[in-house]
Amino acid sequence: AGAPIAHALARAAAGDTIVLAAGTYREPTLVVTRPVTLLGRPGATLDGAGRSALIVVRADDVTVQGLALRNTGASDIEDRAALRIENAARCRILDNRIDQAFFGIYLARVTGCEVRGNVVRGPGRTQLEAGNGIHLWHARDVVIAGNRVEGQRDGLYFEFTRHADVHDNASHANSRYGLHFMFSDSCAYVRNRFERNAAGVAVMYSHVVTMTDNRFADAWGSAAYGLLLKSISDSRIERNVVRGNSVGLHLEDANRNHLAGNRLERNGWALRLMSNADDNTVEHNDFVANAFDVLASGERSGTAFRENYWDAYRGYDLNRNGLGDVPHHPVRLFALVVEQNPPALALLRSVLLDLLDLAERVLPVLTPAAVADAHPALRPQATALHAAIR
């Protein structure tokens, strides 16, 4: 009588649906070992009382839908989760609400699973007090869609994941990254919103990744990025809005990537290129109201700039084809000064900088000549694409 859900699971046959009526259930961790559906009526709540994980699934074809899961408590010795799926295929995690859990939804060694329409809200304090909101490890062919995560360590975390379709999620106010993925190839991230996360979004050690129509916003701090691309190759970063970050886009050991149709607006550094970022293409993007549009590390550049819109461009268009007739060099001399001497940033609005920029345009001697847009666009290229994202 004290564990009605556990008793129902023990009696259930494959394909059964267990319906949880409204109420608060406090039971030992539920372990699902056969293909069933756990369906919660409005108000059905599993409470871990701060001491335990709530549901562990170890079977294929399990659906968990409509439950409220809360209060797992933190753990220093286990990846304790409100809902954990292990070594399973075709799971469906739908429309659940998770509050004050260490890890929210944890998928380990899964194939063909769907995580859709869930709300995950963590304690929102420090990285030690919260795990990740939606965590995938060794996953394949998964759909992560329409979820909202906030107050966790990383909102969405993917490691050794392939062929993930990640779309229409919102990841806000997490204590580290809104999205963090490593060693996860051939994945697509579309129409997601990552805002006010402490360190922004990090993409590492992956290739053939598509990131389109996303919003990366309001990540401020010495190690904060709208989007950090490290050791990523053969990927498409297109039609995104990157707004209000310390560093908008950072490319390090990033090769053969296509950055197009993005709007980089009101960032500290809009685009920062390390010397080992090679053979990338940056075209048809808008650079608007950034403190610095581009910082390039080193004198050479393997990145091609083509027909971007730069609000700092002072050239002309005599043949009226919409493209500038003289090249634009987006690296300001003062940007190099600040990179070497950060306190110099206090002079950002000084009239002396206008003279410094003018002198460098007339007689460039220190800024890298290889970083240039030969025919910059005279009008914004990406703005109309982002009305729905802004």
BAFIZA-586536 format. One line per 3 residues: for each residue x negated, y, z negated of C-alpha. Coordinates in nm, 4 decimals, padded with zeros to 6 digits, always signed. Each point is the difference from the previous one (the first is absolute). Layout:
BAFIZA-586536
X Y Z; ...
This chain:
BAFIZA-586536
+00.0000 +00.0000 +00.0000; -00.2944 +00.2349 -00.0639; -00.1389 -00.0334 +00.3537
+00.2920 -00.0174 +00.2447; -00.2050 +00.0934 +00.3091; -00.2686 -00.2614 -00.0729
+00.2694 -00.2644 -00.0521; +00.1683 +00.0961 +00.3278; -00.3328 -00.0250 +00.1849
-00.0637 -00.3454 -00.1487; +00.3388 -00.1239 +00.1280; -00.0010 +00.1748 +00.3372
-00.0282 -00.1879 +00.3264; -00.1795 +00.1246 +00.3070; +00.2019 +00.2752 +00.1671
+00.2036 +00.0933 -00.3090; +00.0740 +00.3590 -00.1008; -00.0268 +00.0958 -00.3667
+00.2034 +00.3120 -00.0728; -00.1012 +00.2090 -00.3015; +00.2819 +00.1981 -00.1558
-00.0547 +00.3466 -00.1472; -00.1939 -00.0095 -00.3259; -00.3514 -00.0071 -00.1399
-00.1838 -00.3349 +00.0073; -00.3065 -00.0616 -00.2155; -00.1432 -00.3399 +00.0846
-00.3467 -00.1507 +00.0373; -00.1523 +00.0485 +00.3452; +00.2290 -00.1564 +00.2598
-00.1739 -00.2418 +00.2373; +00.1775 -00.0737 +00.3295; -00.1098 -00.3297 +00.1571
+00.2713 -00.0651 +00.2592; +00.1574 +00.2041 +00.2822; +00.2791 +00.1975 -00.1687
+00.1428 +00.3510 -00.0087; -00.0009 +00.2093 -00.3168; +00.2682 +00.2634 +00.0499
+00.0630 +00.2728 -00.2548; +00.3298 +00.1762 -00.0446; -00.0245 +00.3726 -00.0847
-00.1464 +00.0291 -00.3493; -00.1713 -00.3413 -00.0036; -00.3306 +00.0682 -00.1759
-00.2969 -00.2194 -00.0937; -00.2034 +00.1517 -00.2836; -00.3459 -00.1273 -00.0925
-00.0017 +00.1897 -00.3325; -00.3548 +00.1125 +00.0784; -00.1387 -00.3523 -00.0366
+00.0329 -00.2007 +00.3211; +00.0389 -00.0275 +00.3748; +00.3585 -00.0429 +00.1130
+00.0247 -00.2188 +00.3108; -00.2562 -00.2275 +00.1671; +00.0999 -00.1587 +00.3328
-00.1809 -00.3163 +00.1153; +00.2309 -00.1197 +00.2759; +00.0802 +00.0850 +00.3605
+00.3232 +00.1705 +00.1118; +00.0760 +00.1776 -00.3265; +00.2030 +00.3228 -00.0099
-00.0007 +00.2385 -00.2968; +00.2520 +00.2793 +00.0457; +00.1701 +00.2730 -00.1980
-00.1732 -00.0451 -00.3361; -00.1324 +00.2544 -00.2466; -00.3378 -00.1163 -00.1357
-00.1721 +00.1886 -00.2801; -00.2511 +00.0118 -00.2832; -00.2628 -00.2619 +00.0780
-00.2635 +00.1747 -00.2086; -00.3586 +00.0479 +00.1163; -00.2638 -00.2723 -00.0070
-00.3795 +00.0006 +00.0034; -00.0280 -00.3704 +00.0847; +00.2651 -00.0664 +00.2654
+00.1586 +00.1713 +00.2980; +00.3341 +00.0020 -00.1770; +00.2843 +00.0871 +00.2343
+00.3718 +00.0547 -00.0156; +00.0301 -00.2262 +00.3040; -00.2811 -00.2233 +00.1272
+00.0150 -00.2223 +00.3088; -00.2708 -00.2678 +00.0313; -00.0828 -00.2352 +00.2875
+00.3379 +00.0468 +00.1637; +00.1565 +00.0700 +00.3372; +00.3034 +00.1967 +00.1132
+00.0781 +00.1687 -00.3320; +00.2437 +00.2921 -00.0007; -00.0326 +00.2671 -00.2707
+00.2884 +00.2391 +00.0539; +00.1509 +00.3027 -00.1759; -00.1487 -00.0554 -00.3441
-00.0873 +00.2708 -00.2512; -00.3180 -00.0405 -00.2021; -00.0810 +00.2282 -00.2925
-00.2987 +00.0088 -00.2339; -00.1702 -00.3101 +00.1383; -00.3773 -00.0519 +00.0149
+00.0063 -00.1306 +00.3587; +00.3328 +00.0398 +00.1739; +00.0254 -00.2489 +00.2888
-00.3046 -00.2272 +00.0447; -00.0307 -00.2280 +00.3044; -00.2922 -00.2466 +00.0065
-00.0587 -00.2421 +00.2877; +00.3335 +00.0584 +00.1690; +00.1210 -00.0210 +00.3592
+00.3043 +00.1491 +00.1680; +00.1339 +00.1890 -00.3027; +00.2172 +00.3122 -00.0055
-00.0112 +00.2675 -00.2718; +00.2705 +00.2558 +00.0715; +00.1940 +00.2712 -00.1798
-00.1619 -00.0349 -00.3424; -00.0700 +00.2812 -00.2473; -00.3113 -00.0366 -00.2173
-00.0718 +00.2539 -00.2747; -00.3028 -00.0427 -00.2238; -00.1209 +00.1826 -00.3104
-00.1738 +00.2647 +00.2118; -00.2839 +00.0674 -00.2408; -00.3457 -00.1537 +00.0580
-00.1433 -00.2681 +00.2263; -00.0537 -00.2298 -00.3003; +00.3656 +00.0068 -00.1027
+00.1448 -00.0986 +00.3368; -00.0709 -00.2508 +00.2720; +00.1128 +00.0391 +00.3594
+00.3587 +00.0531 +00.1050; +00.0168 -00.2389 +00.2981; -00.3109 -00.2197 +00.0132
-00.0856 -00.2425 +00.2812; -00.2949 -00.2400 -00.0083; -00.0595 -00.2517 +00.2786
+00.3297 +00.0715 +00.1739; +00.1054 -00.0400 +00.3610; +00.2969 +00.1013 +00.2154
+00.1725 +00.2089 -00.2676; +00.2428 +00.2913 +00.0159; -00.0215 +00.2726 -00.2668
+00.2766 +00.2502 +00.0732; +00.2104 +00.2678 -00.1648; -00.1556 -00.0290 -00.3450
-00.0706 +00.2830 -00.2451; -00.2977 -00.0212 -00.2363; -00.1250 +00.2508 -00.2540
-00.1972 +00.0112 -00.3214; -00.2119 -00.3098 +00.0718; -00.3787 -00.0289 +00.0548
+00.0199 -00.0542 +00.3773; +00.3483 +00.0311 +00.1426; -00.0587 -00.2524 +00.2798
-00.3049 -00.2288 -00.0046; -00.0996 -00.2486 +00.2718; -00.3040 -00.2277 +00.0005
-00.0706 -00.2769 +00.2520; +00.3359 +00.0639 +00.1644; +00.0704 -00.0432 +00.3703
+00.2917 +00.0998 +00.2194; +00.1831 +00.2111 -00.2561; +00.2817 +00.2293 +00.1145
+00.0105 +00.2813 -00.2568; +00.2581 +00.2660 +00.0770; +00.2275 +00.2615 -00.1571
-00.1471 -00.0263 -00.3499; -00.0589 +00.2867 -00.2447; -00.2988 -00.0152 -00.2334
-00.0266 +00.2995 -00.2329; -00.1867 +00.1118 -00.3119; -00.2108 -00.3103 -00.0523
-00.3116 +00.0249 -00.2162; -00.2397 -00.1128 +00.2750; +00.1051 -00.0632 +00.3612
+00.3415 +00.0199 +00.1585; -00.1200 -00.2681 +00.2427; -00.3204 -00.2021 -00.0315
-00.0887 -00.2791 +00.2360; -00.3169 -00.1977 +00.0669; -00.0869 -00.2881 +00.2324
+00.3495 +00.0209 +00.1477; +00.0023 -00.0188 +00.3790; +00.2682 +00.0399 +00.2653
+00.2435 +00.1835 -00.2265; +00.2385 +00.2867 +00.0800; +00.0917 +00.2844 -00.2389
+00.2829 +00.2110 +00.1414; +00.2193 +00.2840 -00.1374; -00.1254 -00.0250 -00.3571
-00.0395 +00.2934 -00.2410; -00.3010 +00.0198 -00.2309; +00.0188 +00.3087 -00.2218
-00.1590 +00.1264 -00.3222; -00.2149 -00.3091 -00.0512; -00.3142 +00.0694 -00.2027
-00.2466 -00.1236 +00.2630; +00.2222 -00.0078 +00.3093; -00.0216 -00.2978 +00.2379
-00.2985 -00.2281 +00.0654; -00.0432 -00.2307 +00.3019; -00.3102 -00.2184 -00.0190
-00.1727 -00.2871 +00.1808; +00.2774 -00.0658 +00.2500; +00.0557 +00.0114 +00.3735
+00.2842 +00.0229 +00.2522; +00.2181 +00.2053 -00.2330; +00.2861 +00.2259 +00.1122
+00.0920 +00.2982 -00.2192; +00.2664 +00.2156 +00.1642; +00.2650 +00.2529 -00.1062
-00.1078 +00.0005 -00.3647; -00.0367 +00.2901 -00.2417; -00.3155 +00.0345 -00.2135
+00.0413 +00.2937 -00.2345; -00.1128 +00.1751 -00.3167; -00.3007 -00.2049 -00.1107
-00.2284 +00.2454 -00.1799; -00.3259 -00.0749 -00.1793; -00.3701 -00.0561 +00.0512
+00.0631 -00.3560 +00.1234; +00.3430 +00.0491 +00.1567; +00.0871 -00.0548 +00.3659
+00.3118 +00.0218 +00.2061; -00.1394 -00.3013 +00.1871; -00.3412 -00.1581 -00.0544
-00.1133 -00.2215 +00.2884; -00.3049 -00.2056 -00.1023; -00.1365 -00.2832 +00.2141
+00.3092 -00.0072 +00.2170; -00.0126 -00.0595 +00.3748; +00.2161 -00.0313 +00.3118
+00.2977 +00.1669 -00.1649; +00.2636 +00.2612 +00.0851; +00.0640 +00.2955 -00.2314
+00.2759 +00.1870 +00.1800; +00.2839 +00.2486 -00.0596; -00.0627 +00.0315 -00.3726
+00.0392 +00.3102 -00.2167; -00.3040 +00.0596 -00.2228; +00.0776 +00.2939 -00.2245
-00.1291 +00.1631 -00.3151; -00.2902 -00.2344 -00.0881; -00.3534 +00.0706 -00.1203
-00.1196 -00.1999 +00.3025; +00.2572 -00.0774 +00.2678; -00.1722 -00.2760 +00.2008
-00.3375 -00.1489 -00.0955; -00.1766 -00.2345 +00.2443; -00.2946 -00.2048 -00.1209
-00.1456 -00.2926 +00.1938; +00.3189 +00.0254 +00.2057; -00.0337 -00.0930 +00.3657
+00.2096 -00.0056 +00.3172; +00.3071 +00.1507 -00.1614; +00.2568 +00.2177 +00.1762
+00.1296 +00.3048 -00.1912; +00.2712 +00.1745 +00.1975; +00.3088 +00.2105 -00.0531
-00.0692 +00.0576 -00.3686; +00.0690 +00.3284 -00.1786; -00.2702 +00.0932 -00.2529
+00.1252 +00.2942 -00.1995; -00.1042 +00.1904 -00.3137; -00.2740 -00.2419 -00.1005
-00.3329 +00.0939 -00.1526; -00.1991 -00.1999 +00.2564; +00.2327 -00.1092 +00.2783
-00.2369 -00.2546 +00.1568; -00.3270 -00.1202 -00.1473; -00.2231 -00.2143 +00.2218
-00.2949 -00.1898 -00.1379; -00.2968 -00.0578 +00.2327; +00.0834 -00.3723 +00.0250
+00.3489 +00.0690 +00.1426; -00.0468 -00.0793 +00.3674; +00.1931 -00.0233 +00.3254
+00.3218 +00.1454 -00.1407; +00.2422 +00.2139 +00.2008; +00.1759 +00.3032 -00.1513
+00.2530 +00.1453 +00.2421; +00.3255 +00.1978 +00.0096; -00.0038 +00.0665 -00.3742
+00.0950 +00.3265 -00.1738; -00.2440 +00.1600 -00.2450; +00.1922 +00.2695 -00.1868
-00.0778 +00.2118 -00.3089; -00.2797 -00.2213 -00.1313; -00.2856 +00.1497 -00.1998
-00.2403 -00.1952 +00.2257; +00.1102 -00.1891 +00.3092; -00.2966 -00.2337 +00.0489
-00.3096 -00.0988 -00.1916; -00.2460 -00.2191 +00.1889; -00.2862 -00.1651 -00.1832
-00.3103 +00.0027 +00.2172; -00.0839 +00.1726 +00.3277; +00.1294 -00.2717 +00.2322
+00.3594 -00.1001 +00.0383; +00.1536 -00.3040 +00.1617; +00.3489 +00.1475 -00.0284
+00.1681 +00.1541 +00.3040; +00.2313 +00.2994 -00.0519; +00.2532 +00.0618 +00.2769
+00.2737 +00.2594 +00.0371; +00.0755 +00.0514 -00.3667; +00.1723 +00.3137 -00.1268
-00.2180 +00.2072 -00.2354; +00.1544 +00.3039 -00.1630; -00.3536 +00.1389 -00.0400
-00.0695 -00.0090 +00.3764; -00.0829 +00.3418 +00.1458; -00.0404 -00.0948 +00.3650
+00.2114 +00.0788 +00.3051; +00.1939 -00.1703 +00.2805; -00.0462 +00.1892 +00.3248
+00.1553 -00.2652 +00.2243; +00.3003 -00.0397 -00.2350; -00.0068 -00.3771 -00.0123
+00.0487 -00.0055 -00.3772; -00.3628 -00.0918 -00.0711; -00.2837 +00.2221 -00.1120
-00.2659 +00.0877 +00.2567; -00.2842 +00.0017 -00.2526; -00.0830 -00.2727 -00.2526
+00.0934 +00.0167 -00.3649; -00.2591 -00.0966 -00.2627; +00.2059 -00.0873 -00.3097
-00.2859 -00.0390 -00.2494; -00.0496 +00.3275 -00.1850; -00.3416 +00.0910 -00.1283
+00.1525 +00.0752 -00.3382; +00.1366 -00.3552 -00.0137; -00.3576 -00.1289 +00.0141
-00.1005 +00.2447 -00.2712; +00.2810 -00.1149 -00.2289; -00.0832 -00.3659 +00.0613
-00.3502 +00.0606 -00.1323; +00.0991 +00.2577 -00.2648; +00.3592 -00.0513 -00.1213
+00.0032 +00.3116 -00.2249; -00.0255 +00.2087 +00.3194; +00.3670 -00.0811 +00.0576
+00.0775 +00.2978 -00.2220; -00.0956 +00.2186 +00.2987; +00.2607 -00.1578 +00.2290
+00.2039 +00.3211 +00.0415; -00.2968 +00.2348 +00.0152; -00.0310 +00.2404 +00.2942
-00.3612 -00.1146 +00.0324; +00.1220 -00.3338 +00.1288; +00.1666 +00.1624 +00.2996
-00.3360 +00.1486 +00.0922; -00.1692 -00.3362 -00.0555; +00.2519 -00.1753 +00.2267
-00.0386 +00.2668 +00.2676; -00.3787 -00.0295 -00.0086; +00.0181 -00.3779 +00.0320
+00.2367 +00.0222 +00.2968; -00.2271 +00.2440 +00.1801; -00.3213 -00.1873 -00.0761
+00.0684 -00.3498 -00.1338; -00.3097 -00.1405 -00.1648; +00.1161 -00.2138 -00.2917
+00.3420 -00.1415 +00.0831; -00.0059 -00.3247 +00.2042; +00.0421 +00.0803 +00.3694
+00.1209 -00.3543 +00.0691; +00.3187 +00.0592 -00.2016; +00.2059 +00.1976 +00.2491
+00.3395 -00.0030 +00.1662; -00.0737 +00.0933 +00.3617; +00.3544 +00.1085 +00.0851
+00.2056 +00.0613 -00.3138; +00.3767 +00.0285 +00.0266; +00.1419 +00.3496 -00.0287
+00.3267 -00.1203 -00.1547; +00.0728 -00.2566 -00.2738; +00.0133 -00.3523 +00.1360
+00.1412 -00.2061 -00.2831; +00.2481 +00.2319 -00.1740; +00.3129 -00.1131 +00.1830
-00.0754 -00.3639 -00.0762; +00.0078 +00.0555 -00.3754; +00.3282 +00.1733 -00.0696
+00.1294 -00.3138 -00.1701; -00.3185 -00.0641 -00.1997; -00.0589 +00.3452 -00.1444
